[in-house]
Amino acid sequence: MVPLMISNMAAGNISIQLGLRGKCTDVVTACASGTHSIGDAFRAIQYGDAEVMLAGGTEGCICPTGSCRIYSTDSTYQNRRST
């Protein structure tokens, strides 16, 4: 359940699916997240902290609960639905 409720849920779920072990972090810098993640992975290899890294980025809500929550707190959305 934890990988579904934290900012690195995409990274956590991919790690679980692929059976990956080791460092699992996320970078939250909007459209630059993927680039920063690749840079972090490069540094980990460069400094000898890892031999292989999987890095990438995603943006946007990747679970339906997040979308529903955003809409449920928006009163203008509720008003548009009722008209």
C-alpha positions, 0 to 999 in steps of 0.5 A: 500500500505504501508505494501508492501513497507517496511521491515516489510511487512510480519508482517504488512500483517499478522496483517491485515489479522488476525485483530491483534492489538498492537506492530508490528515490524520486526527484520532484522538479516538474518537467525537469524530473527525468533529467535530474533523475538521470543526473543523479544516476550518473553521479551514483555510478561515477562516485562508485555507489552503484554499478547499474542504475535505472533512471527516468521520469514521469509527470502527472497523477498516475493513480485515479485517487489523486485525480478524484481528490483534486476534483472533489475539492474544487467547488467550481468543478462541482458546480459545472457538473450539476448544471 
